[in-house]
């Protein structure tokens, strides 16, 4: 019988363990099963994402697993990467990003920046169907369309917050400046030009709202027609969480107007 550790709300083991998958266990309000998850990013900014086997639900996820009895969260990462991908990584390579209590499991989050050749992976067929490198936008497309494991989707957002350290409106601007045709209008406004499958769109981002416009040519005159509007006003001061939400809204809009069916070919 496989036993997994129980943790308290401060991320400390309680000394209690329960059978994995048991539906009969009763947990105190401050008790949580523990899970460790790592996101691996290569030097091209792509993330190592796996498609789970049909027996495991067939969704996309990163790599990780439950914390066994008497096992340390970081040790789980080394073990799971070896078991699921056949890759050896060292604990001193891994960055620890603390834990998150997003729902019942307590999730210990890790990050690794390393070029891993997919050709060298040896996937655990009972757990993993296939492995792919995906860009940030491709991962967010999976999340937007409901093709990614919920817990891993929530943690990917935490990885984005860590990676970009988004605390100000200028941080939001700098994130998109590196990837798209971006025009800075003033300190509180910038535009992003998006080439969709059939049309050209312009997203105008203000500090408190976002407009989406579609390019249209009438009698050789270029016009921009407003097709959507999102307000994200806040009553209190702007925060890291606020600007992360702004990025999420922008990414969802971009996903709406770019080609979204690439994952059918995976």
C-alpha positions, 0 to 999 in steps of 0.5 A: 500500500502506497502511503503519502504524507500529510502536511499542515498549512505552513507546509510542515509534515504532520507526521501522519500518512494516508493511503494514496487514493483513499476516499475514506480518510477524514482530514482536519481543516488544517491538513493537506496532502502534499504534491511537488511540481516542477516547471522546466524551461529551456533557453528558448523560453519553452516549457517541457510539458507532458500529455498524460496517459489516457489512464491518467486523464489525458490532460497536459501537465508539467512534471510532479507527483505526490509526496510519499511517507517520510519523503522530502518535497524536493526529493519528489522532483528528482524522483518524478523527473527520473520516473516519468521522463527518464532524466537525471537532474540534481537537487542543487539545480532546482529553484524552490518557489515555496508552496501554494494552498490553492485548494485541498492539496498543498503544492510545493513549486519548483523551477529549473532552467535547463536545456533538456533534449526531448530525444533523450527522454524515456517516458513512463508509458503508464503515466505519460503519453508524450512530451513536448516543448511549448512556448508560454503562449501555447501553454496558456492556450491549453489552459484557456481551452481547458486542456491542462490539469487544473492544479498545474494550470494554477501553478503555471500562473505562479511561474509567470509571476516569478519569471517576469516579476510583474509589479508595475504597468511598465513591467506589463509593457516590457513583457509584451515588447519582447514578443509582439509589435508594441507601441508605447503611447504614454506611461499609462498606455501601449498597443499590441498588434496581433496578426490573427488567422484572417484579420489584424487586431490591435489591443490597446492596454490602459492601466485600468482597461483594455480595448480590442480593435479589428483592422478594416479597410474601407475605400483604401482608408484604414480603420480600427473597429472596436470589438471588445472592451475589458475594464479591470478597475480596482478600489485599492492600490495596484499590486503584483496580483493586479498586474498579473491579472492584466497579463492573463486578460491580454493573453486570453485575448491574444489566444482568441484571435490567433490560431488556436487549433495547433494542439490537434496535431500533437 
